[in-house]
Amino acid sequence: MGKILLIDVDGTLVNYENQLPESAIYAIRKARENGHKVYICTGRSGLCNGRRR
């Protein structure tokens, strides 16, 4: 049975220059290939689809 993986954006998935490293892309793809569900989450408030409310 696969696991549910929740990945924070800032400082975890992307660095502080908002760059997504190839290693993160590889890891997410491998997790999905192995039957895991991967979800991106954030603690940012007031954001919806990239726009402030």
C-alpha positions in Angstrom: 0.0 0.0 0.0 1.3 3.4 -0.9 1.9 6.3 1.4 0.7 9.9 1.2 3.5 12.3 1.1 3.0 16.0 1.9 5.8 18.3 0.8 6.2 21.9 2.0 7.2 24.3 -0.7 9.4 27.0 0.9 12.8 25.8 2.0 11.9 22.1 1.4 10.8 21.6 -2.2 12.2 24.8 -3.6 15.1 26.7 -2.3 15.0 30.3 -1.1 15.6 31.5 -4.7 12.4 29.7 -5.8 14.4 27.1 -7.7 13.2 23.5 -7.9 16.3 21.2 -7.9 16.4 18.2 -10.3 16.9 16.0 -7.3 13.4 17.0 -6.0 11.8 16.3 -9.4 13.5 12.9 -9.5 12.5 12.0 -5.9 8.8 12.9 -6.6 8.7 10.9 -9.8 10.3 7.9 -8.0 7.8 8.1 -5.2 4.9 8.2 -7.6 6.3 5.3 -9.6 6.4 3.4 -6.4 2.7 3.9 -5.7 2.8 6.8 -3.3 0.6 9.9 -3.6 2.6 13.1 -3.5 0.9 16.4 -2.6 2.4 19.9 -2.4 1.4 22.0 0.5 2.3 25.4 1.9 1.9 27.4 5.1 1.5 30.7 3.2 -1.6 32.5 4.0 -3.7 34.5 1.6 -2.6 32.8 -1.5 -4.9 31.1 -4.0 -3.7 30.1 -7.4 -0.7 32.4 -7.1 -2.8 35.5 -6.4 -3.4 37.3 -3.1 -7.0 37.7 -2.1 
